[in-house]
Amino acid sequence: MPRLIFPVKIELSLIGEIGEGETMPEITNGQGGDAAQTGFPKSQAGSRAEPAAQKYSKLNFTGRLGPLFKLALKNAVLTLLTLGIYRFWAKTAIRRYFWGNTVIQGEPLEYTGRGTELLLGFLLVVAILAPVSLAYNFVVTAVGPLTTTGQIIQGLYSVMILCLIYLAMFRIWRYRLSRTSWRGIRFALDGEAWRFMLLALAWTVLTAITFGIAYPWMRKALWEYRIDRTRFGTAKFAFDKKTSALRLLIPWLLTLVFPLIFGATLGFIGMAPGGVQQGLGQIQQLFSGLAHWLFLGALAWIVVYTWYRLTEFRLVVGAIRIDGGAGFRSSVRLPVVIGISALFWGTVMLAFSVLSVFFISMIVASPGAGGGNLFMIGGITVMIVMVMVILPMLYTLIMQYRMIRHIVNTLAVSNPQAFAAAIQMADTGPSRGEGLADVLDVGAF
């Protein structure tokens, strides 16, 4: 499932129908029984109609910090010692932990991906993109980046990268679903990546023409394309066609306010009396006088953007239907997500402060040349090692663990018995994983 992207990339970004002030319908304990039998009628899959007595069975997250701490420490150390090569196996191990601790009706999910698949996918994409990037840099340098030809080449290269990003988004979804199973039955994604890419490009153009206003509809359309082609064995997923992105418009417009004000202010730099130089001076004075307000404005923007992403998450989750009558709901809460993010970044800043004090004390203690320089170099090395080990561990133990635990524990499924009708398909999915996404930094988890 999908990317929160306030400081975390929630490509766990699947989204439901309960607002901040609403309450969940009656929920069972996730162990089956009569309470879990009532659900969407089979004839209403893909419809928003629900029985009045709709009941839901909660998902459960059973992970504990102790085993995760050992796993995160092992991953960080081995990634450091192998100069980053182990990160493919580290990512696989982390996914197995989170998948294996996500429980539906007493049965955990299973992640069957391998680190070798991620490594091979990465190497294949690097082998293709590296020569292309070198050729691009050579040609642009030869013709000149400011010439008409150079600008055309740069524009075409940017469009190519955008196309690759959209292809990577689709392939991420396909690979991860093909490596996810429940009760021995795999998930899968049908459809063509190039069709998804063309759809995304068309919506990107429309979003640009509307100055960003169409973005919520773009997100809904891209999720709808993928969900309509997702299946669990033989059971097909469907996106509720009556779901409207209109409820996303207000939080999205609020996220545009601060960037628009900031951009408009910078736009007046060249209009200042005395030209750009004096305009920059005036802007610098203005910003220095309003620094605290700018900081508060940035924090407000982060909160509003997170609100938008969570609203989108609940919208998409609530629109998912499955053959046999299963549906989903999410009650993920904004204060909890903001609190987790604040805890993570606060801990990171504290860690960097401690490391900075340590680094400065090492410099002060250095007597000068010779051994002092070696002592200082040793201090820098220690700091780099600590950062490379501590930062990924903090991200795993605070951001990923707490965020995924909250998301899973606030997810519920109606009529989970509908999954029992699914049988396994012969398709095993792609043999290589996420190389394109890894190179382009798409879908961090």
N, C-alpha and C positions, 0 to 999 in steps of 0.2 A: 504493500500500500504506500502512498506518497509522502513533499518537501515543505515544514514550517520555516518560513525563512526569516524569521527575525534573527536571532543569531544562529539558528539552526535551520538546515535545509529540509523542510518537511516535505519530502516526497513521500512521506506518509500522508500527504495532503488529500485525503478523501473526506467528504463533508456533509451534515445532517439537518434535521428539521427543527430542533428544539432551540429556542432562543435563550438568552441569558436569564430571563425571568420565568421561563416555562418549566414545567415539571415532567419527569419521565412517566410514561404509562406504567401500569403494574408490571413488575419485573420478577421473574423467577430466579432461582439460585443457580441456574445454568446446568442443572442435573437432569433435565427432562421432566417427565410426568405430565399430568393433565394440563398444567399451566402453560406448558410449551406447545400444546397441540394447536391452539387457536392461532391462525395466521392469515396471510393474504390468500384468497381463493386462487386456485391455479389459473382460472380464466382471467384473473386480474393482474397477472404479472405484467409489468410495464405500465401499470395504472397507479394512480395515487389513491384510489378508493380503498378504505380500510374498514374492517368490521368495528363496531362500536366497542366491543370488549377485547380489542387487540391486546395481547400480552407478549412480553419480550423476555428473552433469556440473556442474561449478561455474560459477556466474555470475562475471563479472569487472567490476571498476570501473576505468575507465581515466582518470579525471579527474586533472588536475594543478592545483596551487595557483596557478601563475602566471596562467593565463587566468581562473581564478576570482577572484583578487585584483583584476584589472582590472575584471571584471564587478561585483564587490561594491562597489568604489570608485565606479564609474559609477552604480550603483543608489542608493548612499547620498547622493551629491552631488545627483543629479537629484531624488530624493525630498525632500531638504531644500529645494532651490530651488523646487520646485512645491508646497511646503507639504503634502506627503504624497500628492498626487494620483498621482504616478508609481509609487507602490508596487504598483499592480496590474500594470503592465508589468514592474516589477522582479521581482515574484513569478513572473511567467510566464517571464522570462529565466532565473531561477535553476532553475526546474523543467526547462526545456529543457536546461540544462547537466547536471543530475544524471540526467535520463532518457537523454540522448544518450550518457552515459558508462557506462551500465549495459548490459553486453553479455551476451547469451545465445547460445551456439553461434556466436560470431563476428559476430552481428548486434545492433546497439544498439536499445534502445527509442526511441520518438519521442514527444515531447509536442507536440500540435497546438493547444493552447489559446491564446487571445489575451487580452491585457490588456483590450481593449474589452469582452469578455464578462464579465470579473470586475467591471469598473466599472459596466456596465449592471445586473448583478445586484445590486450593492451599492446603487445609486441606487434601484432598484425597491423593495427591502426597506425602505430608509430612508423612502421616500415612504409606505409602508404603516404602518410601526411608529411613526414620529414622531408622527402625529396620535393614535394609540392611547395612546402613553406620555403625551402631554400631557393627554389626556382622563382618563387614570387618575390622574395627579397632581392635576388639578383636582378630581375627585370625592372623592378621599381627603382632600384638604385641606378641602373643603367639609363633609364629614360627620364629619371628625375621625379620625385614624389609630388612636386608642385605643378608639373606639366599636365596638360589635358589628358594625355595618354596614361600618365602615372595615376591620376585621380580616377580614371575609368577602371584601371586595373585594381586599384585599392577597393573601389566600390564592388566590383565583381567578386573579389576575394572575400569581402565582408558578407556578401549574400551567400557565398559558398559555405562560410563558417556557420551562418544562421541555419542553412539547410541541414548541415551536419548535426547541429545542436538538436533540431527537431527530430531527425532520424535517431539520434541517441536517446531522446526521451522515449520514443516508441520501443526501441530495442531494450532499454532498461526494464520497462514494464513487462515485455515478453520474456526476457531471461529470468527475472525474479519470480514471475508467476510459474514458469515451467519448472523452477527448482523449489516450489512451495507445494506441499501436499498435506492433506488432512485425512486421517484414517486410511492412508495408503493411496488416496486418489489425488492426482495432480491438478493444479490450476493450469490454465493455458490462455494464450492470446492469439486470436486469428486476425486476418486482415493484412494489409500491405503497409509497410513503413513509408513508402513513397506517397501513398494517398494521404496518410497522416501529415506528412511534410507539406504537401500542397495545400491541405486544409489550413495548417498552421500559418503558412506564408500568406494565404489570402486574408486570414483574420489579422495578421500582423499589419498588412497594408491598411485594412479598414480601421484598425486601432490607431495607426499613425494619422490617418486622414481625420479621425474624430478627436485628435489630441488626447488619446488615452481613454476616452469615455467608453469605448466599446470593449475594453479589456475584460470586464466580468463576463460578457457574452462569449468572448474568445475562450476564456478558461472553461466555461460550461461546455462549449462545443467540443473542445479537445478532450475533456473528460468523458463526454457522451460517446465520442467515437471509440475510445478505448474500452469503456465499460460495456458497450453494446457488442463488443467482439471478445469479451472475456468469458471463460467458461470454467466450471469445476467438473472435470470429467466430461460427462455428456450434458450436464445441467448448464444452461446458458444464462448469463447475466443480461439485464436490460436496464437502460436508464429511463426513468419516468419522463415521458415527453411533455408532461404538463408542468414540470419544474421550471420556474422562471428565475432568470438571473437578475431580475429587477430588484430583489431584496438585497443584492450585493452593491447596488449603485451608490447608496448614501455613504457607507463606509469607504468605498473606493474613491468617491469624489473628495471625501475628507482627507484621504492620503495624498491627493494631488495639490491640496492647498499650500502646504509648506514649500514643496519644490517650486510651485508656480511663483510664489512670492519671492523666493530666493533667486530664481532665474530672472524674474522681471527686474529685480534690484541690480543684478549684474548687467542686465541689458542696457541700463542707463549709464554705465561707466563711460562709454564713448561719447555720450551726449553732454557730459559735464563741461562747463566753460574751462577752456585751457586744454581740452583733449583728454586722451586716455590716461596720461600720466597723472593729471590732477584728479581725474575721476577715481582712479585707484586709491589715491591718497584719501579722498573723501569717504570712499567705501571702507577703507581700513579704519578711519576714525569712527565711522558709524558702527562697525562691527565690534571695535574695542569697547565702545560705550554700551553696547547691547549684548555683550558676550554671554551673560548669564541668561538673558531672555532667549538667545539663540540655542543655548544648551537645553533649556526647558522646552523650547519648541521642537528640538530634535527628539527629546524623550517622548513628547506628546505624539510626534509623528510615528515613532516606533510602536507606541501603544495602539494607535489607530490602525496602523498597517497590520499589526497582529490581530486586532479585532476583525479586520477584513478577512484575513486568511482563515481564522477560525469559523467565521460565518460561512465562508466558501466550503470549508471542510464539512460542516454540519449539513449544508445544502446538498453536497454531492453524496454523502453517506445516506442521507434520507431519501435520495432518488434511486438508490440501487434496488433492483428487484431480481429475483432468481426463479427459474422454473420450479414449480411446485409450491410457490407461495411465500418464500422467505424474503424478508426485507430487513433493513438496518436502521438504527438510529444512534446518534452520538450526542452526549451531553457534556462534551469537553468545555471547560470553563476558562474564560479569559484571565481572571485573577491568578489562577493556578499556573497557567502558562507564563504569565508575566513574572510571577514569583520565581519559577524555575529558571527563567532566563536571567533574572536579576541575580539570583544566587550564583549561577555559573560565571557571569561576567565579574561579579564582585570577588569571587574566589580567584579568578584569573588575575585581576588587578592586584589583589593581595599577594599572590604568588610572585608576580613580577616586581612588586615593591620590595619584597624580601630579597629576591635575587639581585635587585639593583643595589640595595644596601650592602649585600655581601660582595658584589662586584666592586663598589666604591671602596669598601674597607680593604679589599685586596690591593687596590691601586695605592691607597694611602700607606699601607704596610710595606709596599715595595721600596727598597732603599735606592733604586735608580737603575744603573746599567747592570749588565751581567746577570747574576742570579736573580736580581729583582725583576728583570724582564721575563725570565723564565717563570718566575712565580706568578706574574701577572697573566702570562699566556696560559698557565695552568688554571688560573681562576676563570679566565674566559672559557676555556674548554669545559670546565666543570659546569659553568652556567649554561652553555649550549646543550650539554648532555641533560641537565636538569629540565630545561625547557622542552626538549624533544621528548622527554619521558613524561614529565608532569602534565603538560598541556593536553596531549591526547588522552591521558588517563582521566583528567578532570572532565573532558568532554564526554567520555564514555560513562563515567560514574555519576555525573550530575545531569548533564543535558540529555543524553540519550536515555539513560535508565529512568529518570524521573518523568521525562516527557512521554516515553513509550508506555510506562506503567499507567500514567494518567489517561492517555488516549485509549488504551486497551480496556481499562476498568470502567470507562464511561461509554463503551460501545455495547450495543445490545442487538440481538438478532431475533426476529419473529419467525416462528415455525421452523426451527432448525432441523426438524425431521425431514424437511423437504430435501436436504442434502443427501439423505439416505437413498433417494431414488437415482442418484448419479452413479454411473459406472465408469471405469477407467477407459481412456482412449489410448490408442497405440502410439500417438505422437509423443516423442520425448523432449521436444523443444530444441533450441539452438545448442550447438556443441561448444561454442565459445561465448564468453560473457563480457559485456559492458566495456570492451576496449575503447570504443569511440567515446562513450560517456566519461571514462576515466581520463582520457587525454584532454577532453574539453571541459573537465571539471563540472559535469552535469550529474546530479543525483549522488550526493556525497555518501549517503548511507547505503 
